[in-house]
Amino acid sequence: MSTIVRTTDAIADEAIGTIAFGQEHSTWLSALMVAIRLDAEHNQGRRVADLATLGHYLASDCANYLDTQSSDLRRELEAQEVAK
């Protein structure tokens, strides 16, 4: 079985993409928190539970993805060091 070792530049590009993913999710979560606050202030909180459920899903999805990416990128960087 062969192992493909990616270049450091390719790993860095993926890391930048991963950071962009985290930034985008943070923006979504910020907007969602504003929606929850506004719903609580102006709509007697009728949608708060649904909005909070969505926030939980987005936060969990993002955390799982970032955890996986972090492990994968770290492993690839270690493989890069071994290949030198």
Contacts in CASP RR format, 6 or more apart in sequence:
PFRMAT RR
TARGET T0000
AUTHOR 0000-0000-0000
METHOD contacts of the structure
MODEL  1
MSTIVRTTDAIADEAIGTIAFGQEHSTWLSALMVAIRLDAEHNQGRRVAD
LATLGHYLASDCANYLDTQSSDLRRELEAQEVAK
3 79 0 8 1.000
5 76 0 8 1.000
5 79 0 8 1.000
5 80 0 8 1.000
5 83 0 8 1.000
6 76 0 8 1.000
6 80 0 8 1.000
7 80 0 8 1.000
8 77 0 8 1.000
8 80 0 8 1.000
11 73 0 8 1.000
11 76 0 8 1.000
11 77 0 8 1.000
11 80 0 8 1.000
14 69 0 8 1.000
14 73 0 8 1.000
15 69 0 8 1.000
15 73 0 8 1.000
18 65 0 8 1.000
18 66 0 8 1.000
18 69 0 8 1.000
18 70 0 8 1.000
18 73 0 8 1.000
21 62 0 8 1.000
21 65 0 8 1.000
21 66 0 8 1.000
21 69 0 8 1.000
22 62 0 8 1.000
22 66 0 8 1.000
25 58 0 8 1.000
25 59 0 8 1.000
25 61 0 8 1.000
25 62 0 8 1.000
28 58 0 8 1.000
29 55 0 8 1.000
29 58 0 8 1.000
29 59 0 8 1.000
29 62 0 8 1.000
32 51 0 8 1.000
32 54 0 8 1.000
32 55 0 8 1.000
32 58 0 8 1.000
35 47 0 8 1.000
35 51 0 8 1.000
36 48 0 8 1.000
36 51 0 8 1.000
36 52 0 8 1.000
39 45 0 8 1.000
39 46 0 8 1.000
39 47 0 8 1.000
39 48 0 8 1.000
39 51 0 8 1.000
40 48 0 8 1.000
END
